[in-house]
Amino acid sequence: MDTESIRLLAPAIAMGLGTFGPALAIGMLAGKALEAMGRNPDAANEIRTSMILAIVFAEAIAIYALVVALIIKFV
């Protein structure tokens, strides 16, 4: 592998590894929130608000991975 191949592969690896965790977390969060809403429909609004906030925090990690991948690519 030459250096150009590594320079192209590094951002892809950073994004791949950096988005795997948040994707898994968002899936688990949504699944558990929907299960909780099904068990207690009266608390659906509170559960939905907490779920969206947790998804935003998980998605922030993927955005950090994007920033790192862009830094690797262009610096």
N, C-alpha and C positions, 0 to 999 in steps of 0.2 A: 504494500500500500504506500502510495506516495503522500506527500503532505497535503496536496490539494484534495485528495479523497478524504483524508482525516478532517480537513477543515469543513467539508460538506457533510460529513457524517456526524460530527460532534453536536451541532444544533439539533439534528434529528433525534439523537440519543437523549439529549437534555429534555426535549419536548416529550418524547415517549415516556421517559421515566417520571418526568415532572407532572404529567397529566394522568398517569395511571392511578395514583393514590386519590386525588380529588374526584376522579370519575367513580371510583369504587365507593368513596365516602358519600357522594351525592346520591348514588343508587341506594345505599343502605339507609341514609337519612329519609329519603322519600318513601321508601318501603315501610319503615317503622312509623313515620308520621301518618301515612294512610291507614296503617293498621290501628294506630291509636285513635284516629278520627272515626274509624269504623266501630271501635269499641265504645267510644264516648263522643257522640255527635255534638253534644252541647259544648264541648271544649274545642271544637274544630277551629274557631278563629284564633284562639291562643296557640294551638298546636301549629297552625299554618304560619303564624308570625314567627314562632321560634324556628320552624323548619326553614323558612326563607332566610332568616338571619344566619343560621348554621351553613346553609348552602352558599351564601355570599362569602363566608369565611373560608370555606373549602375551595371555592372558585378563585379566591385571591392567591392561593398557593399555585394554581395553574397559571395565573397571570405572572407570578414571579418566575416561573419556569420559562414562560415566553420571553420575558425581559432578559433572562440569562442566555437563552438561545440566540436572541438578537445581538447581545453583546458578543457572544462567541463568534457569530457570523460576521459582524461588521468591524470588530476590533482586532 
